[in-house]
Amino acid sequence: MVRKTTAAVTENRRKRRLPPQQMDLFSQGVAAGAPNWLDLPKGAREALIGLMTRLILAHAQTTTMGAGHDH
């Protein structure tokens, strides 16, 4: 009986994973399961725009904080 080490099992799992998929936000078609942007209620669109703005600004702040420091 062959026994696999934990490292070997972990490596096999890593090899089986599919690469992450990212939705194409600028494509002409709508991704499967995603609603059309204009079909969303105005309040939902405004809330999503606000959340995305906060996310982008928070990301920009964390990436620029360490930009001038030598490591």
C-alpha positions in Angstrom: 0.0 0.0 0.0 1.4 3.4 -1.0 1.1 6.2 1.5 1.2 9.8 0.3 2.7 12.5 2.4 0.7 15.6 3.3 2.9 17.7 1.0 2.2 15.3 -1.9 -1.5 15.4 -1.3 -1.5 19.2 -1.1 0.5 19.5 -4.4 -2.0 17.2 -6.1 -4.9 19.4 -5.0 -3.1 22.5 -6.2 -2.6 20.9 -9.7 -6.3 20.0 -9.9 -7.6 23.6 -9.2 -8.8 25.6 -12.1 -7.4 29.1 -12.5 -9.5 31.9 -11.1 -12.1 33.2 -13.5 -12.8 36.9 -13.8 -15.9 38.5 -15.3 -15.2 40.7 -18.3 -16.8 43.9 -17.2 -16.4 45.6 -20.6 -17.8 42.8 -22.9 -20.9 43.4 -24.9 -22.7 40.4 -23.6 -23.9 39.7 -20.0 -22.1 37.0 -18.1 -24.2 34.0 -17.2 -26.3 34.7 -14.1 -25.4 38.4 -14.0 -28.2 40.9 -14.4 -28.0 43.6 -17.0 -26.7 46.8 -15.3 -29.6 48.9 -16.6 -32.2 46.4 -15.4 -31.0 46.9 -11.8 -33.1 49.4 -9.7 -31.5 52.9 -9.6 -30.9 52.6 -5.9 -29.0 49.3 -6.4 -26.8 50.9 -9.1 -26.1 53.9 -6.9 -25.2 51.6 -3.9 -22.9 49.5 -6.1 -21.2 52.5 -7.5 -20.6 53.8 -4.0 -19.2 50.5 -2.8 -16.9 50.1 -5.8 -15.6 53.7 -5.3 -14.8 52.9 -1.6 -13.1 49.7 -2.6 -11.0 51.3 -5.2 -10.0 54.2 -3.0 -9.2 51.9 -0.1 -7.0 49.8 -2.4 -5.2 52.8 -3.8 -4.5 54.1 -0.2 -3.0 50.7 0.9 -0.9 50.4 -2.2 0.5 53.9 -2.2 1.3 54.0 1.6 4.4 51.8 1.2 5.4 53.1 -2.3 8.1 55.5 -1.0 9.7 53.1 1.5 12.7 50.9 0.8 12.3 47.3 2.0 
